[in-house]
Amino acid sequence: MAEPIRVVVTGAAGQIAYSLLYSIAKGDVFGKDQPVILILLDIPPMLPVLDGVVMELQDCALPLLREVIPTDKVEVGFKDIDAAILVGSMPRKEGMERKDLLKANVAIFKTQGQALDKYAKKTVKVLVVGNPANTNCLIASKSAPSIPKENFSCLTRLDHNRACSQVAMRCSVSSDNVKNVIIWGNHSSTQYPDVHHAKVNLNGAEVSAYDAVKNDAWLRGDFISTVQQRGAAVIKARKLSSAMSAAKAICDHMRDIWFGTKEGEFISMGVYAAGNSYGIPEDLIYSFPIQIKNKTWKVVDGLPINDFSRAKMDATAAELVEERDTAMDFLSQ
């Protein structure tokens, strides 16, 4: 049996974590022969709830789960960890300006970035889920200068999975018959779900998404807005934000980092934009088409970009630049 890996989940008493922890402990993410030590980090008022989560994980009797450590201390939470899934963030409350939200989250992710820098392994892979995820990820990375920027990513896989599923439903195929959709930019309503390079397997033949769907107006209109607004639609219906689907996307994202993407396929994740070939400002965490091998990601280069796509890619970049500049002002205070 391999040595156990140490995985921290923040916001561990919350509802995304409740859907996520079982999958990690069962081996769905890091492998069926990889024991794990789960560290559950949350704020002090949530510790009693965490105790209940610990009991439930124990009661699952999962052979790969070696230990569960609940804590409200970053020095315990981030000690020698191999993977960090940062789910916890300040949620937007009614009447809250986006700027107030950014300010609160800069404080959280600065603290967590500094703790990663001080206590985690330098090889740690950090996934930021808590919103605004791209900018929170950038702040965490800037606060952890001794950890390579490439080790930080943010979650746009949920948007990616939503886009895949919309195309699959439209074509009456299962979602594994759709590949290479792209989410460009920010995990916000300015994101650009792009299917110009996507392929759909129809009865064994691979065709472009545009040829499979045969409805350009939908692909350039309602498809995009449905994916952009899906989180809000779930909140409206459930009165709670996406949890099951967010947890599934986190598992997909981390599993691909650990085991790589399939040959000829790419996925979407928010990564450090330095050196990209798409004219996106460098000092951002921006979602690109990504391939992963040996735990190392690279942006898929050279995809032709039409004017329609260019405008949408630039609009979401502009929002990220504005977020970054606001956040950096708070960071320097």
N, C-alpha and C positions, 0 to 999 in steps of 0.2 A: 504494500500500500504506500502511496506517495505521502510525503510530509503534509500536514494540514496547511491550507492557506488561510490567511486572516483577512476577513472582509468586514468593513464597517458600513452600516447603513444609517444615515442620519434621518431625523424625522421618523424614527423607527416605531413610534406609537401611532403614527398616522395611517390613513386608509390605503395609500399606495403601498407602503411598507407591508401592511397586513396581507395584501395580495402577492407581494414580491418574495417575502422571506421564505415561504414554503418552497417555492421553485428553486431558490438558491440552495436551501438545505437538502433538497431532494436530489441535486446533481444536474439540474436542467441547464445550468449556466457554465459551471467550471469543469464539468465532466462527471461521468458516472463512477469514476474510480478515484475522484479527488476529494479527500476529506476537507471539511471547512470548519473554521472557528468563526462564529458570527458575533460581531460586536454591534450592539444596538445603542445608538447615541440619540438622546433627546434632551429637551430642557427639563429642569428640576420638577415642575408641576406634573410632568408626564410620567415620572418614575413609577407610580403605582400602576398605571396602565401597562407600562413596559413589563412589569412583573407578571401580569396576565399573559402577555405575548410570550414571555419566556416559558411559562407553564405550558402553553399550547404547543410551542415548538418541542418541548420535552415530550409531551403527550403524543406527538406525531411518531415518536420512536423511529427516527430516521438514522440509518446506519452511518451515513457520511457526516452527520452533524456531531462534531467532537465536543464542542463547548458553545455556550451562549453567554455573552457578557453584557448585561445592561449597565449603562452608565450615563451620567450627565457631564462627565469631565473629558475635555478634548485630549488631555495627555494619556488617558486610558483608551479613548476611542480611536486614536490615530497611531498608537504604538505599533511599530513594525508591520504595518498593514501592507498587503499585496494589492488590494482593490478597495476603492472608496466610492460609494454610491451616495451622492449628496442630494437627498430628496427634500430635506427640511429647508424651508425658507419662510419668509414673512409673506403670508397671502395678502392679496389686495382686498382691503375692506371697503365697504361702501363709502363713497365720498372722498376716498383717498386719491390724491394726485399720483400720477405715475412717478413723479420726482420723489415724493415721500416714500414710495415703495422702493425705489432705487436706493435711497439713502439708508433705509433699514437693512436692506439686503447687502449693501456694501459692507456694513459693519459685521454682519454674520459671516460673509464669505472671506473677508479679510482675516478674521479670527481663525476660520477653518483652514485657509491657505497657510497662515503662519504655523498652525499646528501640524499640518502636513509636512511643511518644510523642516520642522524641528523633530518630529517623532516618526514619520512614516519611512518606509524603505524608499530609496531614490528611484526604484523601478516601479513604484506604485502607479496603477492606472486609475485615473480619477474621472468619474462620470457625474456631471452636474445635471440635475433634473429640476430642482427648485427654480421657479421663475422670478425675474426674467433670466432664463437659463443661460443664454449666450453671454450676457454681460456678467452674470454671477460667476461663470466659468472663467472669464477673462480676469476678473478681480482675484479669484482664488489662485490662478496661475501667477499673476503678478506678485502675489503675496507669498509665493513659494519659489523664490528664484533658484534654489538648488535642485529643483525637480524639472526635468526637461519639459518645455512647453508642449511637446508632442504627446506627453502623457495625459494631457487634459482634453476632455471632449464634453460636449453637451448633447442632450437628447433631442434629436429631430426624427428619431426612428418611429415614434408614434404617428407623426405627420406622414412619414413615408409609408407606414402600414395602412393608414387611412386612404392614401392615394391609390395604393395597390388594390385595396379592397373595392374602392369605388369603380375602378376600371374593370376589375374581375366581375363584379355584379352586373355592370353594364354589358359585358360580353358573355354573360352566363357561363363563366368558367370558375374553377376554384382559384384562390388567390396565389397558389404556388405556380400558376400558369402565367403570371405577370411578373416581369422583372425589369430592373433598370429604370424605374421611375426616379426622379430626383426632387428633393426638397432643397431649394436654394435659400440661403440667408438666415433670417431670424426666426426663432420659434415664437412667432406672434402672428397676428392677422395680416402682416405684410409678407409673410413667407411666400415663396413662389413654387407651387407644385408643378413640375415640368414633365410632360410625357413625350416630348419630341424624340427622345432616344430610347423610349421604353418598347419592350417587345411583349407580345401576347402569343401564347401557344394555343392555336385553334386547331383541334383535331390532328395534332402532331406536326403542324406546320407553324414556324415562327414568323409572325407578321408584325409590322409596326403598330403601335397603339392607335395611331390615327386611322390606319387601314382596318384595324379590328373593330374600333368603335363606330366608324363611319358617321360621325357627327361632330364636325369641327367646332360648331357653335357651342355645343355642350362642353367640349374639352377646353375651350378658351374662355368659357363663362361660368356656368353653374358648377362644373367639376372643381374649378379652382376655388370658388367661393365656399363650396361645401367643405373642402378640406381645410381651408383657412379658418372657417367658423365652427368647425366640428366640436372643439372643446366647449365653446359657449353653448352649443346645441345640447350637449350632454348635461351641462350644468342646469340648463333650463328644464330638461326633462327629469333629471334625477335629484335636483337640488343639491347635488354634490359633484365635484369634478371627477374626470375620468380616473379610475383607479385600476380596474382589472386590465384595461387596454394599455395603460401607462406601464404597469408592472410587466406585462408581456413584452412591450417595446424595450424596456430596460434589459430584460433577459436576452432578447435578440441582439441588442447592441453589445452587451458585455461578452456574450458567447462568440460573436464575430471577432471581437478584439482578441479573445483567447485562442480561437481555433481558425480564424481567417474566413474570408468570403469565398464563395464558390468561383471556380474558373469562369471567366467571361461575364461575371455579374458584379454589379456595384450596389452599394447601399448609401443611405444618407446619414451623415452625422456632422455636428458642429465642431469644427477644428480650427486651429490657429491658421490664419489666412496667409502668413508670410510665404512669399515665393509662388503664389498661385498664378496660373496662366490666364485667368479670366478677368483681370483688371479690377479685382476687388481690393479695397484698401487693406494694407498688410496687418495692421495692429488690431485685428478683430477676431472674435470667434464667429465663424460663418459656416453655414451648412453647405457642404459640397457633395458631389458624387465621390464615393470613397471605395477603394479596394484595400484589403488587409491581408498581410502575410507575415508569419513569424512575429505576431503581436505589434507589427509596425504598419501604420496606415499610409496610403498615398492618395492624393487627389487624382482622379481620372482626368487626364489632360486632353486637349485637342478636340473636344466635342464642339461641333459647329453651333454657334449661337445666333439665332435670327433676331431681328429688331424687336419683335414682340417680347421675346425672352429677355433681351438686353435691358429693356426699360424696367421690367419687373425685378430683375437681379439688382439693378442699380437702386431702385426704390427701397428695397429691403436693406441694402447696404447703407443707404443714407440714414435710415432709422437706427441702425446699429452704431453708426458713427456718433449720432446725437446721444444715444444711450451711454456709449463709452465715455464721451466727453463730460457728460453730467456726472457719471460714476467716478471718473478720475478726479474731478473737482472734490467730491466727497472724500475720496481715498487720501488726498493730500492734506485734508483738514486736520 
